[in-house]
Amino acid sequence: MHLIKRIIPSKTFCDVPYVEDLASLDSDVAIIGASHGTPYTPGKPSHSANAPEYVRSALSWYSANHEQFDFDAMTEILGGASVVDCGDVPGDLNDGEKNRDRITEVVSAVLSNGSIPILLGGDDSVPIPFFHAYAGSDPLMIVQVDAHIDWRHEVHGITHGFSSTMRRASEMEHIKQMLQIGARGPGSARRQEISDAKSWGSSIITARDIAKNGMQPAINNIPNGAKVILSIDVDGLDPSLVPGVILPAPGGVSYQQMLDLIEGVSERAQIVGATFVEFVPENDIQGLGARAIARLATVLIAAIAKQTKR
């Protein structure tokens, strides 16, 4: 299998093995880094370009030791899942289309070998080609956590930037359902985008809804047996949990609510992929955000391990 050469990370996620040849991939989960998607300003690096490196390096030895018991997942760290790191998809600061093609190519290769991809971004344009890689699959549901709904058709003439992620997803034939959790404050959405999202069929659960009612009413929107991609824009989380974002806003989803969501999705549905995007390590405080993202990723992997054993 001829694939674009990927960048070997200086440290793999939780010290799992690095896999160069995706044709030989044989694991439950595959970690992929993608620092660059579709830029609004050609030649300018993504504000989240360094995020994959920082998230991979965030956990100390006892948080990455697979023998340690994890009370957040109620099993050993990673839950016994076989996990590999596939390195980073190289990016071109001037060519969003090339970046999208490369991400789709690598994710497609992971999927073709039966592994579940978890992508570390990069900004929120990176999930668009990630979703595209599932073309031809069974019908999928996206469960998004984000402070913004990302339904703009275009911004400054760019249609695949980080404000258009869910609108582009809605145009994909295999994406049939969408649950958007955590919207709060002002963002790029106008009334028309909210109307478009709801008209398409997206269920929007705001951060205020979650604060009032907890996560369970949102989880109840997920059909039993659905195949789900979790799309986590970390600015949807409370900024005390992940301070390193480009637009921090008061409120947001808490760590414990995220644990409830991961558990709830895995019990009702089948998680077939996940993305973590929009982390800005340069804005982080004492590594808090990087550790929170890495911890959520390990809990998610443990949840995937449980579903593979059913």
Order of alpha helices (4+ residues) and beta strands (2+ residues): beta-alpha-alpha-beta-beta-beta-alpha-beta-alpha-beta-alpha-beta-alpha-beta-alpha-alpha-beta-alpha-beta-alpha
